[in-house]
Amino acid sequence: MTIGDVTKAIEEEGLRDLTGQAPEATVATQLYSAVSSGDSRVRLIGAGVFEHTGVSTVPRARQALGKLELLNPREIWPDEARHFTPWLLENSDYLAEVLGIDLELEQREHAVGAFSLDLLGRDQTHSCPLIVENQLEDTDHRHLGQLLTYAAGTDAKTVVWMSPRFRDEHRQALEYLNEISVGDARFFGVEIRVGVIGNSDAAPLFSLVAQPSDWRARIGTRRGTDEMSPVKAAYLDFWTAYLDRLHAEHPGVTNVRSPQAQNWMTLNYLRKGVSLNGVFVKRDGLCCEMYIDTGSAGANDSVFAALLSQRPEIEAALGEALEWDELPGRRACRIRLQRQGSSRPSDQTAELVAWLMQRHLGFKQVFAPIVRLLPQELWSADEITS
């Protein structure tokens, strides 16, 4: 089909309103945006190739409100080890959203000495090990002891305990651990609930009952000490301003809610070893970049080459030429846009925040569906050690 045919078909189906002077870029951008936002009317089936699903009705903007009914989680997951833990391993987005981080769950029943940890993974936002201990009954002392044993045995910095009901003494124990923790350790208590409305499918409802003290406040109290240099304070202030505006104007774009006192911050984790980052580089440069570091040079090269083969479609969808940096001799690869800009407070800060947010949204809309469709074999091009 020609671009004219595509445009006409989209208009006739009522898929998207199309505007602009560059049809190719406009069509691609609109369609990539639709796929990224979960529009049920279109799906991506290949590089720059989209398929209409046959759904042409736009979801209703107004719907009657129903009454939420809470179920016993065991009605959905009769057994914690055989049902809930495997389900959570495959549906980690629910946990990532409630924790406010990007994460990857990698293994269940991980051996820690003579014991078995429910779930082991990575906190991608803070680049550290993450563990999850599950219960489908009220919290108890035994599981609290297991949680601490597993944390020590895996050197986990992000520790999660999940249960339908937290006893007050156990919630207070997690709060106490957060108060006395040194370094970057974080302890979370997550309440598991399940809800239905009428005859709807059951939906998981996770909520925090215990969490670290506000990350921003904890770092802010170190300013002026040896632990927080003026440079790090400037980074923290910029990422704080960025996340505040991003969540206010585009809620749901990222799970990340805690700014970091460093020159880079992971904004979205797309797939194993592939992340979307904001980065300050030398000589006052600000970048939006796709960073590829699977832990294997061979796998990195394969993923990078697969994306490079789609360069025309990607750059047309973004409307900008990108820097494709394979970084020969180094383990990682990156694809980025860069402009002049410093993290130091100035009249330019709001402009830099706006620039990065626009590119962040564009990168996620375009790259996320493409990365998801890359064949898993690319990650097996070499032994992955991450």
C-alpha positions in Angstrom: 0.0 0.0 0.0 1.1 3.5 -0.7 1.2 6.2 2.1 -1.9 7.7 0.4 -3.6 4.3 0.7 -2.6 4.0 4.3 -3.8 7.5 5.1 -7.1 6.9 3.4 -7.7 3.6 5.1 -6.9 5.0 8.5 -9.3 7.9 8.0 -12.1 5.6 6.8 -11.7 3.3 9.7 -11.6 6.2 12.1 -8.4 4.9 13.6 -6.7 8.2 14.1 -7.1 11.8 13.0 -4.1 12.5 10.8 -2.5 15.9 10.5 0.8 17.4 9.4 2.8 18.1 6.3 4.9 14.9 6.3 2.5 12.0 5.7 5.1 9.2 6.1 6.4 10.5 9.5 2.9 11.5 10.6 1.4 8.1 9.9 4.3 6.2 11.5 4.3 8.5 14.6 0.5 8.1 15.1 0.6 4.4 14.6 3.6 3.8 16.9 1.9 6.0 19.5 -1.3 3.9 19.2 0.6 0.6 19.7 2.5 2.0 22.7 -0.6 3.4 24.4 -2.3 0.0 24.1 -4.9 1.0 21.4 -6.8 -2.2 20.7 -7.5 -1.2 17.1 -3.9 -1.6 15.8 -0.9 -3.7 16.4 2.7 -3.8 15.2 3.6 -7.0 13.3 7.0 -6.0 12.0 9.4 -3.1 11.4 7.2 -0.3 10.2 4.3 -2.8 9.4 1.0 -2.3 11.2 -2.1 -4.4 11.2 -5.7 -3.2 11.9 -7.3 -5.6 14.4 -10.8 -5.2 13.0 -11.9 -3.1 16.0 -13.1 0.3 14.8 -15.2 1.5 17.7 -13.5 4.0 20.0 -13.9 3.0 23.7 -16.7 4.9 25.4 -15.6 8.0 27.2 -18.4 7.7 29.8 -19.4 4.5 31.5 -21.7 3.7 34.4 -19.8 3.1 37.7 -20.2 -0.3 39.4 -19.5 -1.5 42.9 -16.2 -3.1 43.6 -16.4 -6.5 45.4 -13.2 -7.8 47.1 -12.5 -11.6 46.8 -10.3 -13.8 48.9 -7.0 -14.1 47.0 -7.1 -17.9 47.4 -10.2 -18.0 45.2 -7.8 -16.9 42.4 -4.6 -18.5 43.6 -5.4 -21.5 45.7 -1.7 -22.2 46.5 1.0 -19.5 47.0 3.9 -21.6 45.7 2.1 -23.3 42.8 -0.2 -20.5 41.7 0.5 -17.0 43.0 4.3 -17.0 42.8 4.4 -18.2 39.1 1.6 -15.7 38.2 3.6 -12.8 39.7 6.8 -14.0 37.9 4.9 -13.5 34.6 3.0 -10.3 35.6 5.7 -8.3 37.4 4.3 -5.0 35.9 1.7 -4.9 38.7 4.4 -5.0 41.3 6.6 -2.5 39.5 3.7 0.0 39.4 2.9 -0.2 43.1 6.6 0.0 44.1 7.3 2.9 41.8 10.3 1.3 40.2 11.2 -0.7 37.0 12.0 -4.3 37.9 12.6 -7.7 36.4 11.7 -10.9 38.2 14.1 -13.6 37.0 13.8 -16.8 39.1 11.4 -18.4 41.6 12.4 -20.9 44.3 15.9 -19.5 44.4 18.1 -21.5 46.8 19.5 -19.5 49.8 21.4 -22.0 51.9 19.0 -24.7 52.8 16.0 -22.5 52.1 14.1 -21.4 49.0 13.4 -17.7 48.2 10.1 -17.2 46.4 11.3 -14.7 43.8 14.7 -13.2 42.9 15.1 -10.4 40.5 16.6 -7.0 39.7 15.5 -3.5 40.7 16.4 -1.8 37.4 15.8 1.7 38.7 18.5 1.4 41.4 20.6 -1.3 39.7 20.5 -3.8 42.6 19.2 -7.3 43.6 15.5 -7.5 44.5 13.7 -10.2 46.4 10.1 -11.0 47.0 8.6 -13.2 49.8 5.0 -14.1 49.4 2.2 -15.2 51.7 -1.5 -15.8 51.1 -2.4 -15.5 54.8 -1.8 -13.0 57.6 1.9 -12.1 58.1 3.8 -14.0 60.7 7.1 -14.0 62.5 8.4 -17.0 60.5 8.1 -15.2 57.2 9.7 -12.0 58.7 12.7 -14.1 59.7 12.8 -15.7 56.2 12.7 -12.3 54.6 15.8 -11.1 56.5 17.6 -14.4 55.9 17.0 -14.1 52.2 18.0 -10.5 52.1 21.3 -11.3 53.7 21.9 -14.3 51.5 21.3 -12.4 48.3 22.7 -9.0 49.2 19.3 -7.6 48.2 18.8 -3.8 48.5 15.2 -3.9 47.5 13.2 -6.3 49.8 9.5 -6.9 49.3 7.0 -8.8 51.5 3.5 -9.5 50.1 0.5 -10.7 52.1 -3.3 -10.1 52.1 -3.1 -8.7 55.6 -0.2 -7.2 57.5 -0.3 -7.4 61.3 0.6 -4.0 62.9 3.7 -5.4 64.5 5.1 -6.6 61.2 4.2 -3.4 59.4 6.1 -1.5 62.2 9.0 -3.9 61.8 9.4 -3.0 58.1 9.1 0.7 59.0 11.8 0.2 61.6 14.1 -1.5 59.2 13.7 1.4 56.8 14.6 3.9 59.5 17.8 2.2 60.6 18.9 1.0 57.2 22.3 2.3 56.0 23.1 2.8 52.4 20.4 2.2 49.8 18.4 -0.7 51.4 14.6 -0.4 50.9 11.9 -2.6 52.6 8.3 -2.7 51.2 5.1 -4.3 52.5 2.6 -4.9 49.8 -1.0 -5.9 50.5 -2.6 -8.4 48.0 -6.2 -7.9 47.2 -8.4 -9.0 44.3 -11.5 -7.2 43.0 -14.4 -7.6 40.6 -17.1 -5.3 39.4 -20.3 -7.2 38.5 -19.4 -10.0 36.1 -16.0 -8.5 35.2 -12.7 -10.5 35.2 -11.0 -10.5 38.6 -8.3 -7.8 38.8 -5.3 -7.7 41.2 -5.2 -4.7 43.6 -1.8 -4.2 45.2 -1.3 -1.4 47.8 1.7 -0.3 49.9 1.4 -0.7 53.7 5.1 -0.1 54.4 7.7 1.6 52.4 11.0 3.5 52.7 11.0 7.1 54.0 10.6 9.5 51.2 13.7 9.0 49.1 14.0 12.6 48.1 13.8 13.8 51.7 16.4 11.2 52.8 18.9 12.4 50.2 18.1 16.0 50.7 19.0 15.9 54.4 22.6 15.0 53.4 23.2 18.3 51.4 26.0 20.3 52.8 27.7 17.2 54.2 30.5 15.2 52.7 28.0 12.8 51.3 26.3 15.3 49.0 28.5 17.5 46.8 27.1 20.5 45.0 27.4 18.6 41.7 25.3 15.7 43.1 22.8 18.1 44.6 22.4 19.8 41.2 21.7 16.4 39.6 19.2 15.6 42.3 17.4 18.9 41.8 17.2 18.4 38.0 15.8 14.9 38.2 13.3 16.0 40.9 12.0 18.8 38.6 11.9 16.4 35.7 9.9 13.6 37.5 7.6 16.2 39.1 6.6 17.6 35.7 6.5 14.3 33.9 4.1 12.7 36.4 1.9 15.8 36.5 1.6 16.0 32.7 2.0 12.4 31.6 1.1 10.1 34.5 1.8 6.4 33.8 4.7 7.0 31.4 7.2 5.7 34.0 7.1 3.8 37.3 10.1 5.8 38.5 9.3 8.2 41.3 12.6 8.6 43.2 15.1 11.0 41.7 18.8 10.1 41.9 21.9 12.2 42.8 23.9 11.2 39.8 24.4 12.2 36.2 22.1 9.6 34.7 18.7 8.1 35.5 16.9 5.1 34.1 13.4 6.4 32.9 12.0 3.1 31.5 13.2 -0.5 31.4 12.1 -2.0 28.1 13.6 -5.5 28.1 16.5 -7.4 29.6 19.5 -5.1 29.2 17.7 -2.4 27.2 16.7 0.8 29.0 15.7 4.3 28.2 17.8 6.8 30.1 18.3 10.5 30.7 22.1 11.4 30.9 24.2 14.4 31.5 27.6 14.1 29.7 30.8 16.0 29.7 31.0 19.6 28.5 27.4 20.4 29.5 25.4 18.0 27.3 22.0 16.5 28.0 21.1 13.2 26.3 18.0 11.0 25.8 19.3 7.6 25.0 18.5 3.9 24.5 21.2 2.0 26.4 21.9 -1.6 25.5 23.9 -3.7 28.1 22.6 -7.2 28.3 25.8 -8.3 30.0 27.1 -9.9 26.8 29.0 -8.1 24.0 27.7 -10.5 21.4 24.1 -10.0 22.5 24.5 -6.3 22.6 25.8 -6.2 19.1 22.9 -8.4 17.8 20.3 -6.2 19.5 22.0 -3.0 18.2 22.2 -4.4 14.7 18.5 -5.4 14.7 17.5 -1.8 15.7 20.0 -0.3 13.2 18.3 -2.2 10.4 15.1 -0.3 11.2 16.9 3.1 11.4 14.8 4.7 8.5 11.5 3.8 10.1 12.6 4.8 13.6 14.0 8.2 12.6 11.0 8.9 10.5 8.7 8.1 13.4 10.7 10.3 15.7 11.2 13.1 13.1 14.9 13.4 14.1 18.2 11.9 13.1 19.8 9.9 15.9 23.4 9.1 17.0 23.9 5.4 16.6 27.0 4.6 18.7 28.1 0.9 18.7 31.0 1.8 21.1 33.5 -0.7 19.6 35.6 -2.5 22.2 33.2 -1.7 25.0 30.4 -3.9 26.4 27.5 -1.6 25.9 25.9 0.2 22.9 23.7 3.3 22.8 21.3 5.3 20.5 20.9 8.9 21.5 19.9 12.5 21.0 22.0 15.2 22.6 21.8 18.9 23.1 23.7 21.5 25.1 22.6 21.8 28.7 23.8 21.7 32.3 22.2 20.3 35.4 23.3 23.4 37.3 20.3 25.6 38.3 19.6 28.3 35.7 17.0 30.0 33.6 17.5 27.1 31.1 16.3 24.4 33.5 12.6 24.5 32.5 13.6 24.4 28.8 15.9 21.3 29.4 13.1 19.5 31.3 10.7 20.2 28.4 13.2 19.0 25.8 14.0 15.8 27.6 10.3 15.1 28.3 9.4 15.4 24.6 12.3 13.1 23.6 11.5 10.7 26.4 7.9 10.3 25.3 8.9 9.9 21.6 11.6 7.3 22.4 9.2 5.2 24.4 6.4 5.4 21.9 8.7 4.4 19.0 11.3 2.0 20.6 9.1 0.1 23.2 7.0 -1.9 20.7 10.0 -2.5 18.4 12.1 -3.8 21.2 9.3 -6.1 22.4 9.0 -7.7 19.0 12.8 -8.4 18.6 13.3 -12.2 18.6 14.6 -13.7 21.8 17.4 -15.4 19.9 19.2 -12.0 19.7 19.7 -12.2 23.5 21.3 -15.7 23.0 24.0 -14.5 20.5 26.5 -15.0 23.3 26.4 -16.2 26.9 24.6 -13.5 29.0 26.1 -13.1 32.4 23.9 -10.4 33.8 
